[in-house]
Amino acid sequence: ISILIATPGRLLDHLKHTSSFLYKNLRWLIFDEAD
């Protein structure tokens, strides 16, 4: 993954429950939380 755009809650869900979710080579992380 080079660029990841996610809401904080969805990212946390993936970090906890998706074993194949690899962020070792992540270069950019963009949080988007709509109100």
C-alpha positions in Angstrom: 0.0 0.0 0.0 1.4 3.4 -1.0 -1.5 5.6 0.0 -4.2 4.8 2.5 -7.3 7.0 3.0 -9.6 5.9 5.8 -11.8 7.0 8.7 -10.1 6.4 12.1 -12.7 3.8 13.1 -12.5 1.8 9.9 -8.7 1.8 10.0 -8.7 0.6 13.6 -11.1 -2.2 12.6 -8.8 -3.4 9.9 -5.7 -3.2 12.2 -7.5 -5.4 14.8 -9.4 -7.9 12.5 -7.6 -8.2 9.1 -4.5 -10.3 9.3 -3.6 -9.7 5.7 -3.7 -5.9 6.1 0.0 -5.0 5.7 1.1 -1.4 6.2 4.9 -2.1 6.3 5.5 -0.1 3.1 2.9 2.6 3.7 4.1 6.0 2.6 1.1 8.2 3.2 -1.8 7.9 5.7 -4.7 10.2 5.3 -7.5 10.3 7.9 -10.9 11.5 6.8 -13.6 11.9 9.4 -16.8 13.5 8.0 -19.1 15.1 10.5 
